[in-house]
Amino acid sequence: MPVAGTPARSAVPLTTDALAPIWHPSPNFGKRRGGLVPSLIVIHYTAMGGAQAALDRLCDPASEVSAHYLIGCDGTLWQMVREEDRAWHAGAGEWDGKDDINSRSVGIELDNTGTHPFSQPQLVVLEQLLPLIMTRWSITPSGVIGHSDMAPGRKSDPGPRFDWSRLEKQALAKPRGTGVDPMSPNAEAFRTSARMAGFTAPVDDAKLLAAVRLRFRPWAKGPLDMADMNALTPSDTTT
């Protein structure tokens, strides 16, 4: 039965998953456009003071934002929008030449300010949730991205404290390159490699470099170097 006072499509999702989220429906959702189904998972941080504050905002009609899931620091998992529906979490941006990321994705918010480490209970729940979503919608590891990947320069979440390598080791995210780029570091070659990796949003060189580093080399500083090129280079291109 639908939750009282909410649209019929916000009814409690049917699921047989062992990982059962707390259903906390948000009014901020719509129908996926153009018959699209999820092919991406976008990971965010909330940048708020706590999970309750984030939950309130994501379910406030005045905010006009939402996500499918929120994971608290203690590992509590909430679901606010059915995966079949279009949550409002990604905004303007592009990934792999495709826009309207909201219609193409499932959004996961992590309770984190962006300045402190992500908790172990939170990451464990994320690692349990991701394969369930990926299996349901046939999403590959390359379809698990950060908000900053598809909106470089505009967004920086899940930020430099998020451990992407931890997901990569479990085939829950696209692995960083392990090859050696045959080109010397230069902006044109870097942009070409970045586009091939999915970073197709139209931004300047500095913002593109910052986005790639947030994903693969968050500790890196200074101008473009060979390690930035190699981070985008698959091992089969090694010479």
C-alpha positions as CSV (number, residue, x, y, z in Angstrom):
1,M,0.0,0.0,0.0
2,P,1.2,3.5,-0.7
3,V,2.4,5.6,2.2
4,A,-0.4,8.0,3.2
5,G,-0.1,11.3,1.5
6,T,2.4,10.3,-1.2
7,P,1.9,9.6,-4.9
8,A,1.1,6.0,-5.8
9,R,4.5,5.5,-7.5
10,S,6.2,6.2,-4.1
11,A,4.8,3.0,-2.7
12,V,7.2,0.9,-0.7
13,P,9.4,-0.9,-3.2
14,L,9.1,-4.6,-3.6
15,T,12.3,-6.3,-2.7
16,T,13.7,-9.6,-1.7
17,D,17.1,-8.3,-0.9
18,A,18.7,-9.2,2.4
19,L,19.8,-5.6,2.7
20,A,16.5,-4.0,3.5
21,P,16.6,-0.2,3.7
22,I,14.4,2.0,5.8
23,W,11.7,3.4,3.5
24,H,11.5,7.2,3.9
25,P,9.7,8.4,0.7
26,S,10.7,11.7,-0.9
27,P,8.2,13.7,-3.0
28,N,11.1,14.8,-5.2
29,F,11.1,12.3,-8.1
30,G,9.5,11.7,-11.5
31,K,9.4,9.3,-14.4
32,R,12.6,8.4,-16.1
33,R,12.6,10.2,-19.5
34,G,12.6,8.6,-22.9
35,G,12.1,5.1,-21.6
36,L,15.6,5.1,-20.0
37,V,16.6,2.7,-17.3
38,P,19.6,2.9,-14.9
39,S,23.0,2.3,-16.5
40,L,24.9,4.4,-14.0
41,I,25.3,4.6,-10.2
42,V,26.3,8.1,-9.0
43,I,28.0,8.4,-5.6
44,H,27.7,11.6,-3.6
45,Y,28.5,13.0,-0.2
46,T,25.9,15.0,1.7
47,A,28.1,17.9,2.9
48,M,25.7,18.4,5.8
49,G,25.9,18.1,9.6
50,G,24.5,14.7,9.8
51,A,22.3,12.0,8.3
52,Q,19.0,13.4,9.7
53,A,19.7,16.9,8.3
54,A,20.4,15.3,4.9
55,L,17.3,13.1,5.1
56,D,15.2,16.1,5.9
57,R,16.6,18.1,2.9
58,L,16.3,15.2,0.5
59,C,12.6,14.7,1.4
60,D,11.7,18.5,1.5
61,P,9.6,19.5,-1.5
62,A,11.1,23.0,-1.3
63,S,14.6,21.7,-1.9
64,E,13.8,20.0,-5.2
65,V,16.6,17.5,-4.6
66,S,16.6,13.8,-3.7
67,A,18.4,10.5,-4.1
68,H,17.5,6.9,-4.2
69,Y,19.5,6.0,-1.1
70,L,21.2,7.6,1.9
71,I,23.8,5.7,4.0
72,G,24.5,7.1,7.5
73,C,27.9,7.1,9.2
74,D,26.7,4.3,11.4
75,G,25.6,2.2,8.4
76,T,21.9,3.0,8.5
77,L,20.4,2.7,5.1
78,W,17.4,4.7,3.9
79,Q,15.7,4.6,0.6
80,M,13.7,7.7,-0.6
81,V,12.9,6.9,-4.2
82,R,12.3,3.7,-6.0
83,E,15.1,2.7,-8.4
84,E,12.5,2.6,-11.2
85,D,11.9,6.3,-10.7
86,R,14.0,9.4,-11.5
87,A,15.5,11.0,-8.4
88,W,16.9,14.5,-8.6
89,H,20.5,14.1,-7.5
90,A,22.9,14.6,-10.4
91,G,21.9,17.9,-12.0
92,A,23.6,19.3,-15.1
93,G,26.5,17.2,-16.5
94,E,27.6,14.5,-18.8
95,W,29.2,11.1,-18.7
96,D,30.5,9.1,-21.7
97,G,28.7,11.4,-24.1
98,K,25.3,11.1,-22.4
99,D,23.4,13.8,-20.6
100,D,20.3,13.7,-18.3
101,I,22.2,11.6,-15.8
102,N,19.2,11.6,-13.5
103,S,17.2,9.5,-16.0
104,R,20.2,7.2,-16.5
105,S,21.3,6.6,-12.9
106,V,20.7,5.5,-9.3
107,G,21.9,8.1,-6.8
108,I,23.5,7.1,-3.5
109,E,24.2,9.8,-0.8
110,L,26.9,9.1,1.9
111,D,26.6,11.0,5.1
112,N,29.9,12.9,5.0
113,T,31.0,16.5,5.1
114,G,33.7,15.8,2.5
115,T,36.5,16.7,5.0
116,H,36.7,13.6,7.1
117,P,37.1,9.8,6.4
118,F,34.2,7.7,5.4
119,S,33.3,5.3,8.2
120,Q,33.8,1.5,8.0
121,P,30.1,0.7,8.7
122,Q,29.1,3.1,6.0
123,L,31.5,1.6,3.4
124,V,30.5,-2.0,4.3
125,V,26.8,-1.2,3.6
126,L,27.8,0.6,0.3
127,E,29.7,-2.5,-0.7
128,Q,26.6,-4.6,0.0
129,L,24.3,-2.2,-1.8
130,L,26.3,-1.7,-5.0
131,P,26.3,-5.3,-6.3
132,L,22.5,-5.6,-5.7
133,I,21.8,-2.5,-7.9
134,M,24.4,-3.5,-10.5
135,T,22.9,-6.9,-10.8
136,R,19.3,-5.6,-11.0
137,W,20.1,-3.2,-13.8
138,S,23.1,-4.9,-15.5
139,I,25.4,-2.0,-14.6
140,T,29.1,-2.7,-15.2
141,P,31.9,-1.4,-12.9
142,S,32.6,1.4,-15.4
143,G,29.1,2.6,-14.7
144,V,29.8,3.4,-11.0
145,I,30.9,7.0,-11.0
146,G,31.3,10.0,-8.7
147,H,29.3,13.2,-8.9
148,S,32.5,15.0,-9.8
149,D,33.1,12.7,-12.7
150,M,30.0,13.8,-14.6
151,A,30.0,17.4,-13.3
152,P,33.7,18.4,-13.2
153,G,34.3,21.9,-11.8
154,R,30.7,22.1,-10.5
155,K,30.8,19.2,-8.1
156,S,33.6,17.6,-6.0
157,D,31.8,14.7,-4.3
158,P,32.4,12.1,-3.1
159,G,35.7,14.0,-2.7
160,P,39.3,13.2,-2.0
161,R,38.6,11.2,1.1
162,F,36.6,8.6,-0.7
163,D,38.5,5.3,-1.3
164,W,37.8,4.4,-4.9
165,S,40.5,1.8,-5.0
166,R,38.6,-0.1,-2.3
167,L,35.7,-0.5,-4.7
168,E,37.9,-1.2,-7.7
169,K,39.5,-4.2,-5.9
170,Q,36.0,-5.7,-5.6
171,A,35.0,-5.0,-9.2
172,L,32.5,-2.4,-7.9
173,A,34.1,0.5,-9.9
174,K,36.2,0.9,-13.0
175,P,39.9,0.3,-12.2
176,R,42.5,3.0,-12.7
177,G,44.9,2.5,-15.6
178,T,48.0,0.4,-15.1
179,G,49.5,0.9,-18.5
180,V,52.1,3.4,-19.8
181,D,50.7,6.1,-22.1
182,P,53.0,6.3,-25.1
183,M,52.4,10.1,-25.4
184,S,54.3,12.7,-23.5
185,P,52.1,14.7,-21.1
186,N,50.2,17.3,-23.0
187,A,46.7,18.7,-22.7
188,E,45.4,17.4,-26.0
189,A,46.5,13.8,-25.4
190,F,45.2,13.9,-21.8
191,R,41.8,15.2,-23.0
192,T,41.6,12.4,-25.6
193,S,42.4,9.8,-22.9
194,A,39.9,11.3,-20.5
195,R,37.1,11.3,-23.0
196,M,37.8,7.6,-23.8
197,A,37.5,6.9,-20.1
198,G,34.1,8.7,-19.9
199,F,35.0,12.3,-18.9
200,T,33.1,14.0,-21.7
201,A,31.6,17.0,-19.9
202,P,32.6,20.2,-21.7
203,V,35.1,21.9,-19.2
204,D,38.5,23.5,-19.5
205,D,41.8,21.7,-19.0
206,A,42.2,22.6,-15.4
207,K,38.8,21.4,-14.3
208,L,39.2,18.2,-16.3
209,L,42.5,17.5,-14.6
210,A,41.0,18.2,-11.2
211,A,38.1,15.8,-11.9
212,V,40.4,12.9,-13.1
213,R,42.6,13.4,-10.1
214,L,39.7,13.4,-7.7
215,R,38.8,10.0,-9.0
216,F,42.3,8.4,-9.4
217,R,45.0,10.6,-7.8
218,P,43.4,12.9,-5.2
219,W,46.8,13.6,-3.5
220,A,48.3,14.9,-6.8
221,K,49.1,18.6,-7.2
222,G,50.7,20.8,-9.8
223,P,50.6,20.6,-13.6
224,L,49.7,17.6,-15.7
225,D,52.3,14.9,-15.5
226,M,52.9,11.4,-16.8
227,A,51.1,9.7,-13.8
228,D,47.9,11.5,-14.8
229,M,48.2,10.1,-18.3
230,N,48.9,6.6,-17.0
231,A,45.9,6.7,-14.6
232,L,43.7,6.7,-17.8
233,T,45.8,4.1,-19.7
234,P,44.6,0.5,-19.7
235,S,47.4,-2.1,-19.2
236,D,47.0,-3.5,-22.8
237,T,48.5,-0.3,-24.2
238,T,51.8,-0.8,-22.4
239,T,54.7,-0.8,-24.9
